Amino acid sequence: MNATVRRWFDEERDVSVLGVARVAFGILLAANAVRALRELGRGYFGDVFHWPLLPEALVPSRSVYAAIVATQLLLALVAVAGRWRSREALLASAVLGTYVLLCDRLQFHHNRWALFCQAFLLSFAPCDRSYRLGPRLPSATAGPLWAARLVGLQLSIIYLASGGSKLLDADWRSGLVLLERFHLYASQAIAAGVPAGVVDVLARPASASVLAKGAIATELFLAFGLWPARTRLFALCWGTAFHLVIEATSRVESFTWLVLASYLVFVRRLPGRVGGAASRPHWWSTS
Amino acid sequence: MRSVLDLGPRARAAFAAGWLVLQAGLVLTASCRSDGIFGFRMFPEASTLEFDLERVVAGVAVPAPGGAWSARDASGQLRHFSWRDRVTDPVLSSPGAKVFAAYGVDAQMARLQRALDDIALHEPEDAETQRFVARVVVWRNGREPQTVVLESASRETPR
């Protein structure tokens, strides 16, 4: 047991793929900041009804808030570039995002909180050694995996919490929640091009019941199935398909892309790197 | 380049343990928070709601259709007010319209209660309204409608 725990924290391996995750998380943080700036253009939440988790005195003024979000954007871009203190930039951008989230719980969305958690955790991993602007680093593609594993563990927590809460909810288990969603959004789905016959089949209680049980089983499977090597590839493929379906049918902001980026911590190497360095533009060094 | 984020073996274990305890605590206590924030309960309900705004003036409930009303200020001048000027949240900003209750009915009821209290606190030029009332019709996961009445905190009015 001790040896397993020690290995969990101390094991080192090729961490090149974490550079891709850093770039992806940085882009998602930047997109989140851009959204906040756009919303600020329509009005500042602090000037109207809002519900802070922090004491009201800690909610910034409009100008300070604008500066915070702009800083968050800048830091996210520094993280993407990977050239200078990109891990610290990733961490700081995530912390600023969390602070903004705590200023108004009306703006809380699970996908935003998940993004800040994942970016925060990844900043503790050596994700700045690859996929960075500038010259190649002389070596050092191997690094400790513990923080990347923590990113994976956080993803498992999200799946477990989401699937577990649905499993404990009788309305979810029976398919009632999904059925009502189908009823509420059937016209929009048809308008978006989904055949009316498909919508009609989905909006039946028996179909909704089967799909609900499938969704719960999928989330609970993904919480654990991403870890063993034997089930990992299937879990990654199944999870990708699952999230793409959700992306196509629901508004989840950047959650789909966050999850797919988080899946990278379960990948040992990108296909192009098997057996050695892949050819890439010289300014986008991989090691 | 070495980073302050490169933790030593002991710090790694302490950090990971602290993180897991934090997340477990937030997930397991999500039910204690009306909106379940930090609990990662995705798509918890498919409920809808509709509410009408009223205000109590001299002890009598007066409708505020569409969230708009007129009232006199302390100097007796008639002024116009709108719920939407203060409440811009997509779900709560439309009195009289049936809307999807994002994050569930409990989350939206808690937010609506807060919004009523906020309005009561932030309309100092309305010298008539003693308190605000929301009559909310709730369809929880498509079930039969239920009506709930929420009231703001009482306001001090000169008359």
Interface residues (C-beta under 8 A of the other chain):
Chain A: V5 F9 D10 G43 F45 V48 F49 W51 R85 R87 E88 L91 R105 L106 F108 H110 W113 A114 C117 L121 S123 F124 P126 D128 P144 W146 A147 L150 L153 Q154 I157 I158 L160 A161 S162 S165 K166 D169 D171 W172 L176 V177 L178 L179 E180 R181 H183 L184 S250
Chain B: S3 V4 L5 D6 L7 P9 R12 A13 F15 A16 W19 L20 Q23 A24 V27 A30 D35 I37 F38 G39 F40 R41 M42 F43 P44 E45 A46 S47 T48 D85 R86 V87 T88 D89 L92 F100 R111 R114 A115 D118 I119 H122 N141 G142
